[in-house]
Amino acid sequence: MRFKDKLAKYVFKKAIASSRAFRQTIAISNAKTIGILYDATSAEQESIVFNLSDRLRTQGKEVKVFGFYNKKKLPPDHVLRSSQEIITRANLNWYGVPKRSSYAEMANESFDILLNLYTWHCVPLLVISAASKAKFRIGKYFSDATNCFDFMVNIDGNTPLENFLTQIEVFSTKIQK
């Protein structure tokens, strides 16, 4: 393992271990504010996320969307929507962790729920989830990132985002609070 990889792993573990926000179990139906972290690299996944955020807004929820685009720059034709932020690899430090200034606003927001809608081990988004002050963080199970979420869905890495989202919605309806 290269020094850079070892350092990134150390910083990642330190970042996810330091979260001390108040946590509470909340069903999506009862949430008033929802943050969504997602992989902005895929136009298909971005479309799914925006359909969800539009649906949640029609239910009267305040939604903020934050994506990670896994390249140095956004393509010139990429259009940002309102209530959306995106970081790219240019916002990461040399060992692959986002610079605090690039995600501080999202992490400091006290969302009722933070939905982590990515199915691969995306360190930048995992660090943001770990640092989040959200009351209830939902995401995919990663064995080395259990401190990043309060509720995890164990799916295989090839599961489409729509199926992952369906699983989250099914489990959320079973939460009585």
N, C-alpha and C positions, 0 to 999 in steps of 0.2 A: 504494500500500500504506500502510495506517495505521501510525502510530508503534507502537501496541500490537502489531500483527502483525509488524512488523520486529523489535521487541524479543523477542517470543516465538520467532521464527525464530532469532535470535542465541543466546538462552539454550538452545534445543533443540539447536542445533549444538554449543554448548560442552558441554552435558551428555553428548551421545553421543560426543564426542571424548575424554572424560576417563576412560573405563573402562580399568582396568589389572589386572583379575583374571586369574588363571591359567586358561587355556582348555585343554580336552581333548575329543577326539571320543569320544562315548559313545553306544552304541545304547540305545534305550528298554528293550530286554529286559535289558540289563546294569545299568541305573540302579537305585539303591536309594532315592534321594530325587528327587522331581519337583515342581517348582513350575509352576503354570498361571496365566497372565494371560489374561483374557478380557473381552469386552464383556457386562457384566451388565444392559444395558438391554433386551436381547431375552430373553424367557422361553424361547423355543425354543433359543437358543444356550446359555443357562444349563443347560437340561435335557441337552443334548449334552455339555457340559463335566462335569456331575455323573455322567452315565453313564460317561464315560471315567474320571473320578477313582475311581469305585466299582470299575470293572474293574481299574484299576491297583492299588488297595488289595488286591483279592482275589489279586493276584500277589505280595503281600508288600511292595509299595513304599509308602514314606511320601509322601503327597501333600498339598500345600498349595495352596489355590485363592485367587486374588486378582482381584477384578473391578473394573471401572470402570462406574458407572451414570451415563449422560450427562444427568443432570438434577440440580437442586440437592438434592433429598431423595429417599430411597427411598420407595416407596409404603408405606402403613401395613400392607398385607397381605404384604409381602415378609419371608420367613423366612430368617434366616442359618443355615447349616449349620455343623457343627463343621469346623475346619480351613479356614474361609472368611473372607475379609475383603473389604470393598467400600469404595471411595471414591466420592464423588460430585463434582459440579462445585463443591460448597461446600468441598471439600478442595484446590481449585486456587487458585493466586495470581491476581492480576488479569490476567496475560497468558497464562493457560491451562496452566501447568505445575504439577504437584502439589507441595504443600508437603512438604519432606523428611520431616517428622515423620509424615506420613500413610502413607509407604511404606518407611521406613527398615528396618523389620524384614524385610520381604520382600526388599529389595535386598541386605541383609547376609547372608542365608541362603545357604550354599554348596551349593545343589542340584547334583545330578549333571546334571540337565537342566532347563531352563526352557522350557516350551512357550508360545509366544505365539499364542493361539488367537483372533485377531480378524483380519478381512479388510479393515478400513478404516484409514486413517492416523490412529490414535488416539494423539495426542501424549502424554497422561498415561501410557499403558501403554508406549509406546516409550521414554520417559525412564526408567521403572522397569527395563525390559529392559537399557538401556544401563548403568545403575548397578549391575546385578545382579552378584553374585559367583559366579553359577552357572558350572559348568565348561563347559557346552554349551548355547547359546541357539538355539532353532529358531523360525523365524517366516516370515511372508510377505515377499517381496521388495518393498521400497520404495526407490526410487533415492536418496533423500536420507537414508536411515536404515540404510545397510549396516553401520555400527558397532554397531548394536543387536543384531545376530545373528551367529552363527558359521555357521549353515546356513540358507539361505533357499529357499523354494519360490516360484517365479514363477507365480502364478495370476492370473486376471483378477478384478477387484473384485466381480463378481456371483457368483462361485463360492460355493455354499453351504458352510457350516462343515463339514458331514459330508464333503464331497469334499476339502476342504483337509486335514482330519484324516486321511483315507484316504491322501492323497499323502504326508503326513509319516510315517505308519506304513510305507508301502511303501519310502520312501527309508531309513528307520531300520533296516529289516531287512537292507538291503544294506551297512550299516556293520559291519565286522568289527573288533571291538576287545575 
